[in-house]
Amino acid sequence: MATATWGALCREGRAAPTILLTLSVGIHAIDVFIIATVLPSVVEEIGGAAFYAWSTMLYVVASILGAAGGGLARARWDVRRSYTLGTVLFLVGSLGCALASSMAWLLLARGLQGLGGGMLMALSYGMVGELYPESLRPRMFSLISGMWGAAALLGPSIGGIFAALGWWRGAFWSALPVIGGLAALAWLTLPATTHPRLPTAGRPPWQRLTLLGLGVLAVAWSGQVGGALAATRMVRHGGRLHDAGLVE
């Protein structure tokens, strides 16, 4: 039985998974916050001020869908391929943000980022029970969750540095080596096995995921429409779509 100390998280072959899960959640969380300080520079260069809030909104909505789809991917494939897929989606999205020449391009890339980040978050939390003994799980959950607090400080700071340098794209370029390293680490260290307690996945519930995504998007969009009545209707319709996506 592993001794429940912080150092034990990196002993007996657990160092690589600890680094992988922690940094994956951390870089996803940082990207939630980093956009706030670079977005004024983004709009100044490529335009799209009317969609100012959509960058964060689409990222969060896609993250919710990615988290919902993470369990599905885990049930259909082994943990190695599922996790690597999440990192690749995040990598492609980050590259798209760095190369974006229009707001539409940036929003599409942010959606891919969010989808991959949501998958990584769901898989990271889900894998703690598989990779760590029961005595270490509370500490590992604490470490992963603590990344959100660190990201709330680091994200705006990193974005602010690149904005001050006049190179907002650097906020995304600088993340690519880290994400690429995480993809390699996932492929090299995670087991290529299917968890015995997971049922074999059937047909993907595309309709439910679509309804869930539309519902969350409608609620999020309610803050962008004019008038209290219109916003209330968006929330109400979004809630109905969300509930429909959760019901069999």
C-alpha positions in Angstrom: 0.0 0.0 0.0 1.4 3.4 -1.1 2.2 5.9 1.6 -0.1 8.9 1.3 2.5 11.6 0.8 2.8 14.1 -2.0 6.1 12.5 -3.0 4.5 9.2 -3.5 2.7 10.6 -6.5 6.0 10.4 -8.4 7.2 7.0 -7.1 6.8 3.5 -8.3 6.4 4.5 -11.9 3.8 7.2 -11.3 5.9 10.2 -12.2 5.0 10.2 -15.9 1.3 9.9 -15.4 1.3 12.5 -12.6 3.1 15.0 -14.9 0.9 14.1 -17.8 -2.5 14.5 -16.0 -1.5 17.6 -14.1 0.0 19.5 -17.1 -2.9 18.4 -19.4 -5.5 19.9 -17.1 -3.2 22.9 -16.4 -2.7 23.9 -20.0 -6.5 23.4 -20.7 -7.3 25.7 -17.8 -4.7 28.3 -18.8 -6.3 28.6 -22.2 -9.6 29.4 -20.6 -8.0 32.5 -19.1 -5.2 33.4 -21.5 -7.5 34.8 -24.2 -8.8 37.6 -22.0 -5.6 39.6 -22.1 -4.7 39.0 -25.8 -8.1 39.4 -27.3 -7.9 43.2 -27.6 -4.7 42.7 -29.7 -6.4 40.0 -31.7 -9.4 42.2 -32.6 -7.0 45.1 -33.5 -5.2 42.9 -36.0 -7.8 40.6 -37.5 -11.1 42.4 -36.6 -14.3 40.7 -35.4 -15.1 42.9 -32.5 -18.8 41.9 -32.8 -17.8 38.4 -31.8 -15.5 39.5 -29.0 -17.1 37.2 -26.3 -17.5 34.2 -28.6 -13.9 33.1 -28.3 -14.3 32.2 -24.7 -17.9 31.1 -25.1 -17.2 28.6 -27.9 -14.2 27.3 -26.0 -16.2 26.6 -22.9 -19.1 25.0 -24.9 -16.7 22.8 -26.8 -15.0 21.8 -23.6 -18.4 20.6 -22.2 -18.9 18.6 -25.3 -15.4 17.3 -25.2 -15.8 16.2 -21.6 -19.1 14.5 -22.5 -17.4 12.7 -25.4 -14.3 11.8 -23.4 -16.1 8.9 -21.7 -17.4 7.7 -25.0 -13.9 7.7 -26.5 -12.6 5.9 -23.4 -15.2 3.2 -23.8 -14.6 2.7 -27.6 -10.8 2.8 -27.5 -7.9 2.2 -25.1 -6.8 5.0 -22.8 -3.6 5.6 -24.9 -5.5 6.4 -28.1 -8.2 8.3 -26.3 -5.8 10.6 -24.5 -3.6 11.1 -27.5 -6.6 12.1 -29.6 -7.5 14.8 -27.0 -3.9 16.2 -27.1 -3.9 16.2 -31.0 -7.2 18.0 -31.1 -5.8 20.6 -28.6 -2.6 20.9 -30.6 -4.4 21.4 -33.9 -6.7 24.0 -32.3 -3.7 25.9 -30.8 -1.9 25.9 -34.1 -5.1 27.2 -35.8 -5.3 30.1 -33.2 -1.6 30.9 -33.8 -2.2 31.1 -37.6 -5.6 32.7 -37.6 -6.1 35.5 -40.2 -9.8 36.2 -39.4 -12.1 35.9 -36.4 -14.0 33.1 -38.0 -10.8 31.1 -38.3 -9.9 31.9 -34.6 -13.4 30.8 -33.4 -13.1 27.5 -35.3 -9.7 26.9 -33.8 -10.9 27.8 -30.3 -13.7 25.3 -30.7 -11.1 22.5 -31.5 -9.0 23.6 -28.6 -12.0 23.4 -26.3 -13.0 20.0 -27.6 -9.6 18.5 -27.0 -9.2 20.2 -23.7 -12.5 18.9 -22.5 -11.6 15.4 -23.4 -8.3 15.7 -21.6 -9.9 17.0 -18.5 -12.5 14.2 -18.4 -10.0 11.5 -19.1 -7.5 12.9 -16.5 -10.0 12.8 -13.7 -11.4 9.4 -14.8 -7.9 7.8 -15.0 -6.9 8.7 -11.4 -8.9 5.7 -10.1 -7.1 3.4 -12.6 -3.5 4.6 -12.2 -3.3 5.4 -8.4 -4.0 3.4 -5.3 -6.9 4.5 -3.2 -4.6 6.2 -0.6 -3.2 8.5 -3.2 -6.3 9.5 -5.0 -7.4 12.4 -2.8 -3.9 14.0 -3.2 -4.0 13.5 -7.0 -7.4 14.9 -7.3 -6.3 17.9 -5.2 -3.2 18.4 -7.4 -5.2 18.3 -10.7 -7.9 20.6 -9.3 -5.3 23.0 -8.0 -4.3 23.6 -11.6 -7.4 25.8 -12.0 -6.3 28.1 -9.3 -2.8 28.3 -10.8 -4.2 28.9 -14.2 -6.4 31.8 -13.0 -3.1 33.6 -12.1 -0.8 32.3 -14.9 -3.2 32.5 -17.9 -3.8 36.3 -17.8 -0.2 36.9 -16.9 1.2 34.9 -19.8 -1.3 36.5 -22.2 -0.5 39.9 -20.8 3.2 39.4 -21.5 2.7 38.5 -25.1 0.2 41.3 -25.6 2.7 43.8 -24.2 5.3 42.4 -26.6 2.9 43.0 -29.5 2.9 39.3 -30.4 -0.5 37.8 -29.3 0.1 34.8 -31.5 3.0 33.9 -29.2 0.6 32.9 -26.5 -0.5 30.0 -28.7 2.9 29.3 -30.4 4.5 28.9 -27.0 2.1 26.2 -26.0 2.7 23.9 -29.0 5.9 22.3 -27.7 4.3 21.6 -24.4 1.2 20.0 -26.0 3.3 18.0 -28.4 5.3 16.7 -25.5 2.1 15.7 -23.7 0.9 13.8 -26.8 4.2 11.9 -27.0 4.2 11.2 -23.2 0.6 9.9 -23.4 1.4 7.6 -26.3 4.6 6.3 -24.6 3.4 5.8 -21.1 -0.3 5.2 -21.0 -1.5 1.6 -21.2 -3.0 0.4 -24.5 -5.7 -1.6 -22.7 -9.5 -1.2 -22.3 -10.7 -0.9 -18.7 -12.5 -4.1 -17.8 -15.3 -2.3 -16.0 -16.3 -0.2 -18.9 -19.0 -1.5 -21.2 -18.4 -1.9 -24.9 -19.5 1.3 -26.5 -22.3 1.1 -29.0 -23.4 3.7 -31.5 -22.3 7.2 -30.5 -25.2 9.3 -29.1 -24.7 12.1 -31.7 -28.3 13.4 -31.3 -27.9 13.8 -27.5 -24.5 15.4 -27.8 -25.8 17.8 -30.4 -28.8 18.8 -28.3 -26.6 19.2 -25.3 -24.2 21.4 -27.2 -27.0 23.5 -28.7 -28.6 23.9 -25.3 -25.4 25.1 -23.6 -24.7 27.4 -26.6 -28.1 29.0 -26.4 -27.8 29.7 -22.7 -24.3 31.1 -23.2 -25.6 33.2 -26.1 -28.3 34.7 -24.0 -25.8 37.2 -22.6 -25.0 38.5 -26.1 -28.6 39.3 -27.3 -30.2 42.5 -26.7 -33.2 42.9 -24.3 -34.1 41.0 -21.2 -37.1 39.3 -22.9 -34.9 37.9 -25.7 -32.3 36.8 -23.2 -34.9 35.0 -21.1 -36.3 33.2 -24.1 -32.8 32.1 -25.1 -32.2 30.7 -21.6 -35.6 28.9 -21.6 -35.0 27.3 -25.0 -31.5 26.5 -24.2 -32.6 24.7 -21.0 -35.1 22.6 -23.0 -32.5 21.6 -25.5 -30.0 20.8 -22.7 -32.6 18.6 -20.9 -33.5 16.9 -24.1 -29.8 16.0 -24.6 -29.6 14.4 -21.1 -32.7 12.3 -21.4 -32.6 9.0 -23.1 
